[in-house]
Amino acid sequence: MALAGIELRYLVEKISEQVQGYYISNIYGITKDSILFKLHHTEKSDLFMMISTSGVWLTAVKIDQLEPNKLLKRLRSDLLRLKLKKIEQIGAERIAYFTFEGFGKEFVLVGEFFRDGNILLCNNEMKILALQHSIEVRHRKLSVGLEYAQPPESELDIFNMKESDLDELKTTDLVSAKWLGRKLGLPKKYVEAVFEIANINPKKIGNLLTAEEIKAILETVKRIVSDVISGNHEAVIVRNEKTEVLPVKLGKLEGEITPVKNFIEGLDTVFTESIIENGKMVQSSGSDKKIKQMETQISEQQKAIETVKEKSKNITNVANSLFEMVSNGIVSIEEDSAQKILSNYNAKLISEKGISLIVVQDEKIKINTKSALQSIASVLFNEAKKQSGAIGSIQAIKEKTEKKLEKFLSKTESEKDLIVVSEIRKKSWYERYRWFFTTDGILAIGGRDAASNSAVIRKHLVNNDRVFHGDIFGSPFFILKEGENAPISSMNEVSHATVCFSRAWREGLYGVSAFWVNPEQVKKSAPSGEFLPKGSFTIEGQRNFIKSETLRLAVGIMQQDDNDYVLTCGPPEPIKKNSICYAIIEPHGLEMVEAAKKIRIEFLKIQEDVTKKINIDEFVRALPAGKSQIIEIGEGDLQKESLIDNEFD
């Protein structure tokens, strides 16, 4: 399925509305043609935007990488943490510019969604820095270092059509439908729909059309264009010889028709199916190649075994022939009669650089021609034994290859074609921050950085909350929601979390205290003549200190709804109580990514079905900044309760 220019106009405007204020927090290479952008906002839920050679859309799923993407490393280097400033379509063409800015830099990502498509990264002067594939045709050339050149534009502006635009149609000898599609750059499905809705034969020659028919064509085009770009949609997925999604119903539709909530959701379904199907072909091709390679290895190894066996056998036969010589009264291997017997066994005596050799099946064996025949036979027997020993080594390698092949072939077709597609769950508002529920069931939220630290206080602090901060530079603010009358256990847990998520964790500083205050003691502006850095606030009045003797946190998987699980991190007791599995950590040890990978592996052993739906990024995001060591892994109380319930069901 290919996007139409009018569909791209709708997508650009719709997506632009939703991505305002977002920046790029991660970029994933899905295929060589598809790139997934994770968009983050300090106050809104994350968005995921797919840009491929087919088009651009917001997606509700994340697909694991199916094949390498040559642009990924460069895009991550240049675009991460930059704000998505704007998205714009170039005229009515199937080309979109994505402008990113930040840290004094600006880049433009160009998506070309026609023919084979292309993705290009340019600087703010439109000089090409990287691209998916170079192009050199009559009207333009695209390669690194050149200025980006657009293809020739369509002759008519489909978004601002007037009656005079169809004057040429009145005089052309071309089939009217062919002329319309060529001049407007409309896909065949739209052209056919225009003539079907206008009740005009699409094969009619242009100069044979009546004035009324010309007018009907114009009005139908304008109405379809208006409906598509304005969002006046009745989006459907049509499945017949091919699968495509339509933003509006175009005349009579044939095949399996499935209504969808909106055009972007339909695109997500259809394009994701296409990416997965192509991914299966890539994986299948890779599997077939791997099987063929292993089968070839086994065949070559078997040939080597047979060759060595034959060689060992022949050397043994020659050795035995020497005893035949002795029984015939031959005393020297240099005698003519000895040479004749050797030839009967396809062997011969030669001399190279003064060294005597017996050649048996291309194997040269050094001997002393002056030695007794029995001694020469012993040399040959030793060589045959050496060859037999090589057979064992080759056989061991062959058996190892056979086991690898057997293991690979034992996978079912579904396992070989397995593509991990995880639904991107809609997060609760508090998941943008550090968060956990205390043992008393009270929500605590804290800042991750200066921006979210500020948002926690400015957006979410209300009168009956409690505010926590560590008695150390580099501490987050934590809020215990509705904590005015919270039990001391909850107060201690939030205080402990505040210290652990501070600089104390990274530097292993034990014995740090945190304090809590009431909301009215937090002043959001600096005293006159002073300056407050972003994420900082002034605290007035009495501070209530709570000391944390240890630095210890727990990562756990918590069940939110029947089939919805989320990763959280906080003090060990509430995490163990509210989770199905947990890992207790302390400072020092592994880097964040390595610690996250190890925790995920351990969770897979306890709850594979749930854990595999949570990607590694979520585990990294849950951990405190700095190194961590895992000191305990186990099933949480929630899992134990579930097991007990199942016993009594």
VEXBA-883087 format. One line per field, with one value per residue (C-alpha): x, y, z; residue number from 0. Coordinates in nm, 2 decimals, always signed. Layout:
// VEXBA-883087
east = c(X, ...) $
north = c(Y, ...) $
up = c(Z, ...) $
resi = c(NUM, ...) $
END
This chain:
// VEXBA-883087
east = c(+0.00, +0.13, +0.02, -0.16, -0.05, -0.39, -0.36, -0.01, -0.16, -0.40, -0.13, +0.11, -0.16, -0.29, +0.04, +0.17, -0.11, -0.02, +0.36, +0.38, +0.63, +0.77, +1.14, +1.31, +1.40, +1.49, +1.52, +1.48, +1.58, +1.30, +1.39, +1.62, +1.32, +1.15, +1.25, +1.06, +1.09, +1.00, +0.87, +0.87, +0.69, +0.74, +0.37, +0.20, +0.22, +0.49, +0.42, +0.57, +0.61, +0.70, +0.88, +0.93, +0.96, +0.58, +0.47, +0.45, +0.21, +0.17, +0.18, +0.04, +0.29, +0.67, +0.83, +1.17, +1.44, +1.40, +1.71, +1.98, +1.91, +2.20, +2.07, +2.01, +2.36, +2.37, +2.01, +2.08, +2.40, +2.23, +1.86, +1.84, +1.71, +1.62, +1.27, +1.04, +0.98, +0.75, +0.63, +0.54, +0.44, +0.61, +0.32, +0.10, +0.39, +0.44, +0.73, +0.74, +1.01, +1.06, +1.25, +1.43, +1.60, +1.79, +2.13, +2.19, +2.15, +1.88, +1.83, +1.57, +1.47, +1.32, +1.07, +1.00, +0.69, +0.67, +0.80, +1.07, +1.08, +1.38, +1.48, +1.74, +1.90, +1.99, +2.14, +1.95, +2.08, +1.94, +2.28, +2.25, +2.43, +2.31, +2.05, +1.90, +2.01, +2.16, +1.98, +2.10, +1.83, +1.77, +1.61, +1.79, +2.08, +2.09, +2.40, +2.59, +2.73, +2.49, +2.20, +1.86, +1.67, +1.30, +1.15, +0.94, +0.61, +0.27, +0.13, -0.19, -0.24, -0.50, -0.57, -0.68, -0.84, -1.05, -1.25, -0.98, -0.74, -0.94, -0.93, -0.67, -0.89, -1.15, -0.90, -0.68, -0.69, -0.60, -0.84, -0.99, -0.90, -0.54, -0.51, -0.66, -0.43, -0.12, -0.20, -0.31, -0.07, -0.37, -0.34, -0.56, -0.80, -0.90, -0.92, -1.15, -1.36, -1.40, -1.54, -1.76, -1.91, -1.95, -2.11, -1.88, -1.70, -1.33, -1.23, -1.40, -1.16, -1.11, -1.23, -1.55, -1.65, -1.95, -1.93, -2.16, -1.92, -1.62, -1.80, -1.90, -1.54, -1.41, -1.67, -1.61, -1.24, -1.28, -1.52, -1.30, -0.99, -1.18, -1.31, -0.96, -0.76, -1.03, -1.07, -1.43, -1.35, -1.52, -1.19, -1.20, -0.95, -1.01, -0.87, -0.89, -0.59, -0.41, -0.47, -0.51, -0.67, -0.89, -0.97, -1.30, -1.52, -1.45, -1.74, -1.82, -1.57, -1.50, -1.35, -1.34, -1.43, -1.34, -1.43, -1.15, -1.16, -0.96, -0.72, -0.40, -0.51, -0.59, -0.25, -0.09, -0.26, -0.20, +0.16, +0.25, +0.12, +0.33, +0.65, +0.59, +0.53, +0.84, +1.03, +0.92, +1.05, +1.39, +1.40, +1.29, +1.56, +1.82, +1.70, +1.72, +2.07, +2.18, +2.04, +2.22, +2.55, +2.53, +2.43, +2.72, +2.95, +2.83, +2.87, +3.23, +3.31, +3.18, +3.39, +3.69, +3.62, +3.59, +3.91, +4.11, +3.96, +4.06, +4.41, +4.46, +4.34, +4.57, +4.87, +4.79, +4.77, +5.11, +5.26, +5.12, +5.27, +5.62, +5.56, +5.46, +5.80, +5.98, +5.80, +5.91, +6.27, +6.30, +6.53, +6.54, +6.26, +6.49, +6.48, +6.29, +6.06, +5.97, +5.89, +5.66, +5.47, +5.43, +5.28, +5.02, +4.90, +4.92, +5.23, +5.58, +5.92, +6.05, +6.33, +6.30, +6.60, +6.79, +6.50, +6.34, +5.96, +5.68, +5.39, +5.04, +4.74, +4.92, +5.04, +5.42, +5.58, +5.95, +6.14, +6.50, +6.55, +6.84, +6.62, +6.47, +6.14, +5.98, +6.10, +5.96, +5.63, +5.62, +5.67, +5.37, +5.15, +5.22, +5.12, +4.80, +4.72, +4.78, +4.54, +4.28, +4.32, +4.23, +3.91, +3.79, +3.85, +3.67, +3.38, +3.35, +3.32, +3.07, +2.85, +2.86, +2.74, +2.47, +2.34, +2.33, +2.14, +1.90, +1.84, +1.77, +1.54, +1.35, +1.21, +0.86, +0.79, +0.62, +0.93, +1.16, +0.93, +0.87, +0.86, +0.81, +0.54, +0.46, +0.16, +0.25, +0.04, -0.11, +0.07, -0.09, +0.00, +0.24, +0.45, +0.62, +0.80, +0.96, +0.67, +0.56, +0.28, +0.37, +0.29, -0.02, -0.13, -0.05, +0.10, +0.44, +0.59, +0.93, +1.13, +1.37, +1.56, +1.53, +1.23, +1.03, +1.14, +0.98, +0.67, +0.62, +0.59, +0.43, +0.18, +0.09, +0.14, -0.18, -0.27, -0.30, +0.03, +0.36, +0.68, +1.02, +1.37, +1.71, +1.96, +2.21, +2.28, +2.14, +1.82, +1.48, +1.16, +0.91, +0.54, +0.34, -0.01, -0.28, -0.02, -0.15, -0.24, -0.02, +0.12, +0.48, +0.56, +0.47, +0.66, +0.97, +0.94, +0.91, +1.20, +1.41, +1.32, +1.42, +1.76, +1.81, +1.72, +1.96, +2.33, +2.38, +2.32, +2.57, +2.84, +2.75, +2.69, +2.53, +2.36, +2.20, +1.88, +1.57, +1.32, +0.95, +0.75, +0.40, +0.30, +0.28, +0.64, +0.76, +0.81, +0.81, +1.00, +1.34, +1.37, +1.42, +1.76, +1.83, +1.81, +1.68, +1.81, +1.54, +1.39, +1.48, +1.25, +1.29, +1.18, +1.07, +1.00, +1.06, +1.21, +1.12, +1.42, +1.41, +1.75, +1.81, +2.06, +2.07, +2.07, +1.85, +1.58, +1.37, +1.25, +0.93, +0.65, +0.31, -0.03, -0.25, -0.55, -0.64, -0.39, -0.18, +0.15, +0.40, +0.75, +0.82, +1.11, +1.10, +1.18, +1.20, +0.90, +0.62, +0.77, +0.77, +0.42, +0.27, +0.47, +0.46, +0.84, +1.11, +1.49, +1.65, +1.95, +2.23, +2.48, +2.80, +2.84, +2.70, +2.63, +2.26, +2.21, +2.39, +2.20, +1.87, +1.95, +2.03, +1.72, +1.50, +1.67, +1.59, +1.23, +1.18, +1.26, +0.98, +0.72, +0.81, +0.48, +0.46, +0.82, +0.87, +0.61, +0.83, +1.13, +1.47, +1.43, +1.17, +1.41, +1.68, +1.44, +1.33, +1.68, +1.85, +2.13, +2.46, +2.58, +2.37, +2.43, +2.15, +2.14, +1.81, +1.55, +1.22, +0.84, +0.65, +0.36, +0.11, +0.24, +0.23, -0.13, -0.22, -0.07, -0.27, -0.59, -0.53, -0.49, -0.84, -1.01) $
north = c(+0.00, +0.35, +0.67, +0.94, +1.30, +1.40, +1.13, +1.25, +1.60, +1.47, +1.27, +1.56, +1.79, +1.53, +1.41, +1.77, +1.84, +1.55, +1.58, +1.95, +1.98, +1.63, +1.54, +1.23, +1.00, +0.69, +0.56, +0.20, +0.04, -0.20, -0.29, -0.14, +0.07, +0.15, +0.35, +0.39, +0.72, +0.73, +1.07, +1.19, +1.48, +1.58, +1.60, +1.37, +1.01, +0.89, +0.86, +0.63, +0.75, +0.52, +0.67, +0.42, +0.43, +0.36, +0.66, +0.81, +0.71, +0.69, +0.33, +0.14, -0.15, -0.20, -0.45, -0.60, -0.53, -0.76, -0.65, -0.38, -0.02, +0.17, +0.51, +0.42, +0.50, +0.84, +0.93, +0.84, +1.05, +1.36, +1.35, +1.20, +1.46, +1.70, +1.85, +1.77, +2.13, +2.08, +1.84, +1.98, +1.84, +1.96, +2.09, +1.81, +1.57, +1.25, +1.41, +1.52, +1.73, +1.65, +1.94, +1.87, +2.13, +2.17, +2.24, +2.50, +2.25, +2.19, +1.89, +1.80, +1.44, +1.39, +1.11, +1.03, +0.80, +0.73, +0.44, +0.26, +0.55, +0.71, +0.85, +1.13, +1.33, +1.69, +1.98, +2.31, +2.41, +2.09, +1.94, +1.56, +1.41, +1.05, +0.87, +0.53, +0.50, +0.73, +0.83, +0.96, +1.02, +1.27, +1.54, +1.50, +1.34, +1.25, +1.15, +1.25, +1.60, +1.73, +1.97, +1.79, +1.82, +1.76, +1.58, +1.78, +1.88, +1.77, +2.01, +2.09, +2.19, +1.93, +2.13, +2.44, +2.32, +2.55, +2.48, +2.62, +2.35, +2.10, +2.30, +2.07, +1.77, +1.91, +1.89, +1.59, +1.27, +1.07, +0.85, +1.09, +0.87, +0.84, +1.22, +1.29, +1.05, +1.18, +1.55, +1.53, +1.26, +1.06, +0.68, +0.46, +0.38, +0.75, +0.81, +0.51, +0.63, +0.98, +0.84, +0.59, +0.85, +1.10, +0.81, +0.87, +0.61, +0.63, +0.51, +0.80, +1.02, +1.36, +1.57, +1.37, +1.47, +1.71, +2.03, +1.87, +1.57, +1.80, +1.99, +1.66, +1.54, +1.87, +1.87, +1.50, +1.55, +1.86, +1.67, +1.37, +1.59, +1.79, +1.48, +1.33, +1.63, +1.76, +1.42, +1.37, +1.00, +0.66, +0.47, +0.11, -0.17, -0.34, -0.69, -0.85, -0.92, -0.67, -0.50, -0.13, +0.13, +0.40, +0.72, +0.75, +0.50, +0.52, +0.41, +0.04, -0.16, -0.53, -0.78, -0.80, -0.46, -0.38, -0.04, +0.11, +0.38, +0.62, +0.64, +0.64, +0.33, +0.16, +0.26, +0.12, -0.21, -0.25, -0.12, -0.32, -0.63, -0.55, -0.50, -0.82, -1.02, -0.88, -0.95, -1.32, -1.34, -1.20, -1.44, -1.73, -1.65, -1.63, -1.96, -2.14, -2.00, -2.11, -2.46, -2.49, -2.38, -2.64, -2.91, -2.82, -2.83, -3.18, -3.30, -3.17, -3.31, -3.66, -3.64, -3.56, -3.86, -4.09, -3.96, -4.01, -4.36, -4.45, -4.31, -4.49, -4.82, -4.78, -4.71, -5.01, -5.23, -5.10, -5.18, -5.54, -5.57, -5.53, -5.85, -6.01, -5.90, -6.06, -6.39, -6.37, -6.33, -5.96, -5.79, -5.42, -5.19, -5.06, -5.39, -5.39, -5.67, -5.45, -5.16, -5.39, -5.50, -5.13, -5.04, -5.31, -5.11, -4.77, -4.68, -4.58, -4.50, -4.15, -3.92, -3.54, -3.34, -3.65, -3.77, -4.11, -4.11, -4.36, -4.20, -4.35, -4.17, -3.83, -3.89, -3.87, -4.08, -4.04, -4.37, -4.50, -4.72, -4.89, -5.01, -5.36, -5.40, -5.47, -5.14, -4.95, -5.13, -5.01, -4.65, -4.70, -4.85, -4.55, -4.32, -4.51, -4.49, -4.11, -4.08, -4.28, -4.04, -3.75, -3.93, -3.90, -3.52, -3.47, -3.69, -3.49, -3.17, -3.33, -3.45, -3.10, -2.95, -3.22, -3.13, -2.76, -2.85, -3.08, -2.81, -2.55, -2.78, -2.88, -2.53, -2.51, -2.29, -2.04, -2.03, -1.97, -1.70, -1.55, -1.17, -1.01, -0.74, -0.58, -0.35, -0.01, +0.02, +0.36, +0.46, +0.62, +0.98, +0.91, +0.67, +0.97, +1.00, +0.79, +0.62, +0.34, +0.26, +0.24, -0.06, +0.14, +0.17, +0.54, +0.68, +0.84, +1.02, +1.18, +1.36, +1.19, +1.51, +1.88, +1.91, +1.64, +1.76, +2.09, +1.92, +1.71, +2.03, +2.27, +2.03, +1.77, +1.92, +1.99, +2.10, +1.76, +1.61, +1.57, +1.69, +1.51, +1.61, +1.46, +1.65, +1.63, +1.82, +1.63, +1.49, +1.46, +1.59, +1.32, +1.38, +1.14, +1.20, +1.27, +1.20, +1.45, +1.17, +0.90, +0.63, +0.66, +0.35, +0.53, +0.84, +0.63, +0.45, +0.78, +0.93, +0.62, +0.64, +1.01, +0.93, +0.62, +0.81, +1.09, +1.13, +0.92, +0.60, +0.68, +0.77, +0.50, +0.76, +0.58, +0.75, +1.04, +1.18, +1.32, +1.57, +1.63, +1.96, +2.07, +2.20, +2.56, +2.56, +2.50, +2.83, +2.81, +3.14, +3.26, +3.53, +3.88, +3.92, +3.54, +3.28, +2.92, +2.66, +2.46, +2.19, +2.38, +2.54, +2.73, +2.56, +2.78, +2.68, +2.36, +2.06, +1.71, +1.48, +1.10, +0.92, +0.63, +0.38, +0.18, +0.22, -0.05, -0.05, -0.32, -0.35, -0.53, -0.61, -0.49, -0.59, -0.29, -0.44, -0.80, -0.81, -0.50, -0.52, -0.24, -0.22, -0.01, +0.06, +0.17, +0.06, -0.32, -0.38, -0.21, -0.35, -0.71, -0.66, -0.53, -0.73, -1.07, -1.08, -0.85, -0.79, -0.61, -0.40, -0.20, +0.05, -0.05, -0.35, -0.35, -0.05, +0.03, -0.15, -0.46, -0.47, -0.42, -0.71, -0.94, -0.85, -0.91, -1.25, -1.35, -1.22, -1.43, -1.74, -1.65, -1.49, -1.54, -1.45, -1.12, -1.02, -1.07, -0.80, -0.54, -0.43, -0.37, +0.01, +0.00, -0.19, +0.06, +0.35, +0.20, +0.18, +0.46, +0.65, +0.47, +0.11, -0.15, -0.50, -0.76, -0.92, -1.10, -1.23, -1.37, -1.40, -1.11, -1.14, -1.08, -1.39, -1.60, -1.49, -1.58, -1.93, -1.98, -1.86, -2.11, -2.40, -2.33, -2.27) $
up = c(+0.00, -0.09, +0.07, -0.14, -0.12, +0.03, +0.29, +0.38, +0.43, +0.69, +0.86, +0.88, +1.03, +1.27, +1.40, +1.43, +1.67, +1.89, +1.90, +2.01, +2.30, +2.25, +2.22, +2.09, +2.39, +2.18, +1.82, +1.72, +1.39, +1.30, +0.94, +0.68, +0.57, +0.90, +1.20, +1.52, +1.72, +2.09, +2.17, +2.54, +2.71, +3.07, +3.13, +2.87, +2.78, +2.55, +2.18, +1.92, +1.56, +1.28, +0.98, +0.69, +0.32, +0.31, +0.52, +0.87, +1.14, +1.52, +1.64, +1.93, +1.90, +1.92, +1.69, +1.78, +1.53, +1.23, +1.03, +1.06, +0.96, +0.82, +0.94, +1.30, +1.45, +1.28, +1.38, +1.74, +1.73, +1.59, +1.70, +2.05, +2.31, +2.03, +2.02, +1.72, +1.61, +1.32, +1.05, +0.70, +0.37, +0.05, -0.16, -0.25, -0.29, -0.09, +0.09, +0.45, +0.64, +1.01, +1.17, +1.50, +1.71, +2.04, +2.19, +1.92, +1.64, +1.38, +1.15, +0.89, +0.84, +0.49, +0.43, +0.06, +0.04, -0.33, -0.54, -0.34, -0.09, +0.09, +0.43, +0.44, +0.72, +0.63, +0.82, +0.85, +0.51, +0.36, +0.29, +0.30, +0.59, +0.55, +0.35, +0.30, -0.07, -0.32, -0.64, -0.98, -1.24, -1.51, -1.29, -0.96, -0.78, -0.41, -0.22, +0.10, +0.07, -0.19, -0.13, -0.11, -0.44, -0.46, -0.76, -1.01, -0.86, -1.00, -1.25, -1.06, -0.70, -0.58, -0.26, -0.45, -0.77, -0.99, -1.31, -1.54, -1.41, -1.62, -1.95, -2.09, -2.00, -2.24, -2.54, -2.46, -2.66, -2.35, -2.16, -1.90, -1.59, -1.70, -1.76, -1.41, -1.23, -1.41, -1.36, -0.99, -0.88, -0.75, -0.69, -0.90, -0.62, -0.59, -0.97, -1.01, -0.71, -0.87, -1.19, -1.01, -0.77, -1.06, -1.27, -1.56, -1.78, -1.68, -2.02, -2.20, -2.40, -2.24, -2.54, -2.55, -2.19, -2.16, -1.96, -1.70, -1.67, -1.63, -1.36, -1.18, -1.19, -1.04, -0.76, -0.68, -0.65, -0.43, -0.20, -0.16, -0.10, +0.16, +0.34, +0.35, +0.48, +0.72, +0.90, +0.78, +0.78, +0.78, +0.77, +0.67, +0.60, +0.27, +0.21, -0.13, -0.36, -0.15, +0.19, +0.23, +0.45, +0.32, +0.52, +0.33, +0.16, -0.22, -0.42, -0.43, -0.23, -0.28, -0.05, +0.33, +0.47, +0.84, +0.99, +1.21, +1.47, +1.26, +0.96, +1.17, +1.36, +1.03, +0.89, +1.20, +1.15, +0.78, +0.77, +1.08, +0.91, +0.61, +0.82, +1.00, +0.68, +0.52, +0.85, +0.83, +0.48, +0.60, +0.89, +0.67, +0.42, +0.71, +0.85, +0.51, +0.46, +0.81, +0.75, +0.41, +0.57, +0.84, +0.60, +0.38, +0.68, +0.78, +0.42, +0.40, +0.75, +0.64, +0.32, +0.53, +0.76, +0.46, +0.31, +0.63, +0.68, +0.32, +0.37, +0.70, +0.54, +0.25, +0.47, +0.68, +0.36, +0.25, +0.60, +0.57, +0.22, +0.38, +0.57, +0.24, +0.10, +0.40, +0.34, -0.03, +0.08, +0.00, +0.24, +0.11, +0.01, -0.27, -0.46, -0.78, -0.66, -0.35, -0.58, -0.78, -0.47, -0.36, -0.69, -0.64, -0.34, -0.52, -0.33, -0.45, -0.31, -0.40, -0.29, -0.23, -0.14, -0.04, +0.19, +0.12, +0.13, +0.07, -0.10, -0.02, -0.16, -0.17, +0.19, +0.21, +0.49, +0.57, +0.61, +0.63, +0.32, +0.50, +0.79, +0.80, +0.64, +0.98, +1.11, +0.80, +0.86, +1.22, +1.09, +0.85, +1.12, +1.35, +1.06, +1.01, +1.38, +1.36, +1.07, +1.27, +1.56, +1.32, +1.24, +1.60, +1.60, +1.28, +1.40, +1.72, +1.52, +1.29, +1.58, +1.73, +1.40, +1.37, +1.72, +1.63, +1.31, +1.50, +1.76, +1.49, +1.30, +1.62, +1.63, +1.49, +1.20, +1.43, +1.65, +1.35, +1.22, +1.57, +1.56, +1.90, +1.88, +2.20, +2.25, +2.37, +2.68, +2.78, +3.10, +3.41, +3.46, +3.75, +3.55, +3.40, +3.73, +4.00, +4.17, +4.40, +4.64, +5.01, +5.22, +5.33, +4.97, +4.93, +4.60, +4.62, +4.31, +4.26, +4.00, +3.76, +3.65, +3.68, +3.44, +3.61, +3.96, +3.87, +3.73, +4.04, +4.26, +4.01, +3.86, +4.13, +4.47, +4.66, +5.02, +5.18, +5.04, +5.21, +5.04, +5.08, +4.99, +5.07, +5.29, +5.01, +4.69, +4.40, +4.55, +4.39, +4.54, +4.64, +4.71, +4.93, +4.78, +5.04, +5.30, +5.56, +5.80, +5.66, +5.90, +6.00, +5.79, +5.47, +5.58, +5.64, +5.31, +5.11, +5.30, +5.22, +4.85, +4.84, +4.97, +4.75, +4.43, +4.51, +4.45, +4.76, +4.55, +4.28, +4.53, +4.79, +5.07, +5.37, +5.66, +5.46, +5.59, +5.42, +5.55, +5.49, +5.49, +5.43, +5.08, +5.19, +5.30, +4.94, +4.76, +4.38, +4.33, +4.46, +4.72, +4.58, +4.42, +4.41, +4.14, +4.16, +3.91, +3.72, +3.94, +4.26, +4.52, +4.84, +5.17, +5.46, +5.82, +6.01, +5.84, +5.98, +5.94, +5.89, +5.87, +5.63, +5.76, +5.44, +5.07, +4.94, +4.67, +4.50, +4.14, +4.10, +3.85, +3.98, +3.84, +3.77, +3.60, +3.50, +3.21, +3.27, +3.45, +3.51, +3.64, +3.95, +4.19, +4.55, +4.91, +4.94, +5.17, +4.96, +4.64, +4.77, +4.90, +4.58, +4.32, +4.16, +4.15, +4.28, +4.29, +4.58, +4.48, +4.65, +4.52, +4.33, +4.10, +3.75, +3.51, +3.47, +3.14, +3.26, +3.59, +3.40, +3.17, +3.46, +3.65, +3.34, +3.29, +3.65, +3.62, +3.30, +3.51, +3.75, +3.53, +3.16, +3.00, +3.19, +3.18, +2.81, +2.74, +2.93, +2.72, +2.86, +2.83, +3.11, +3.34, +3.28, +3.34, +3.67, +3.82, +4.02, +3.84, +3.90, +3.94, +4.12, +4.25, +4.29, +4.64, +4.63, +4.37, +4.46, +4.42, +4.56, +4.80, +4.51, +4.33, +4.65, +4.72, +4.36, +4.41, +4.73, +4.56, +4.28, +4.53, +4.67, +4.34) $
resi = c(0, 1, 2, 3, 4, 5, 6, 7, 8, 9, 10, 11, 12, 13, 14, 15, 16, 17, 18, 19, 20, 21, 22, 23, 24, 25, 26, 27, 28, 29, 30, 31, 32, 33, 34, 35, 36, 37, 38, 39, 40, 41, 42, 43, 44, 45, 46, 47, 48, 49, 50, 51, 52, 53, 54, 55, 56, 57, 58, 59, 60, 61, 62, 63, 64, 65, 66, 67, 68, 69, 70, 71, 72, 73, 74, 75, 76, 77, 78, 79, 80, 81, 82, 83, 84, 85, 86, 87, 88, 89, 90, 91, 92, 93, 94, 95, 96, 97, 98, 99, 100, 101, 102, 103, 104, 105, 106, 107, 108, 109, 110, 111, 112, 113, 114, 115, 116, 117, 118, 119, 120, 121, 122, 123, 124, 125, 126, 127, 128, 129, 130, 131, 132, 133, 134, 135, 136, 137, 138, 139, 140, 141, 142, 143, 144, 145, 146, 147, 148, 149, 150, 151, 152, 153, 154, 155, 156, 157, 158, 159, 160, 161, 162, 163, 164, 165, 166, 167, 168, 169, 170, 171, 172, 173, 174, 175, 176, 177, 178, 179, 180, 181, 182, 183, 184, 185, 186, 187, 188, 189, 190, 191, 192, 193, 194, 195, 196, 197, 198, 199, 200, 201, 202, 203, 204, 205, 206, 207, 208, 209, 210, 211, 212, 213, 214, 215, 216, 217, 218, 219, 220, 221, 222, 223, 224, 225, 226, 227, 228, 229, 230, 231, 232, 233, 234, 235, 236, 237, 238, 239, 240, 241, 242, 243, 244, 245, 246, 247, 248, 249, 250, 251, 252, 253, 254, 255, 256, 257, 258, 259, 260, 261, 262, 263, 264, 265, 266, 267, 268, 269, 270, 271, 272, 273, 274, 275, 276, 277, 278, 279, 280, 281, 282, 283, 284, 285, 286, 287, 288, 289, 290, 291, 292, 293, 294, 295, 296, 297, 298, 299, 300, 301, 302, 303, 304, 305, 306, 307, 308, 309, 310, 311, 312, 313, 314, 315, 316, 317, 318, 319, 320, 321, 322, 323, 324, 325, 326, 327, 328, 329, 330, 331, 332, 333, 334, 335, 336, 337, 338, 339, 340, 341, 342, 343, 344, 345, 346, 347, 348, 349, 350, 351, 352, 353, 354, 355, 356, 357, 358, 359, 360, 361, 362, 363, 364, 365, 366, 367, 368, 369, 370, 371, 372, 373, 374, 375, 376, 377, 378, 379, 380, 381, 382, 383, 384, 385, 386, 387, 388, 389, 390, 391, 392, 393, 394, 395, 396, 397, 398, 399, 400, 401, 402, 403, 404, 405, 406, 407, 408, 409, 410, 411, 412, 413, 414, 415, 416, 417, 418, 419, 420, 421, 422, 423, 424, 425, 426, 427, 428, 429, 430, 431, 432, 433, 434, 435, 436, 437, 438, 439, 440, 441, 442, 443, 444, 445, 446, 447, 448, 449, 450, 451, 452, 453, 454, 455, 456, 457, 458, 459, 460, 461, 462, 463, 464, 465, 466, 467, 468, 469, 470, 471, 472, 473, 474, 475, 476, 477, 478, 479, 480, 481, 482, 483, 484, 485, 486, 487, 488, 489, 490, 491, 492, 493, 494, 495, 496, 497, 498, 499, 500, 501, 502, 503, 504, 505, 506, 507, 508, 509, 510, 511, 512, 513, 514, 515, 516, 517, 518, 519, 520, 521, 522, 523, 524, 525, 526, 527, 528, 529, 530, 531, 532, 533, 534, 535, 536, 537, 538, 539, 540, 541, 542, 543, 544, 545, 546, 547, 548, 549, 550, 551, 552, 553, 554, 555, 556, 557, 558, 559, 560, 561, 562, 563, 564, 565, 566, 567, 568, 569, 570, 571, 572, 573, 574, 575, 576, 577, 578, 579, 580, 581, 582, 583, 584, 585, 586, 587, 588, 589, 590, 591, 592, 593, 594, 595, 596, 597, 598, 599, 600, 601, 602, 603, 604, 605, 606, 607, 608, 609, 610, 611, 612, 613, 614, 615, 616, 617, 618, 619, 620, 621, 622, 623, 624, 625, 626, 627, 628, 629, 630, 631, 632, 633, 634, 635, 636, 637, 638, 639, 640, 641, 642, 643, 644, 645, 646, 647, 648) $
END
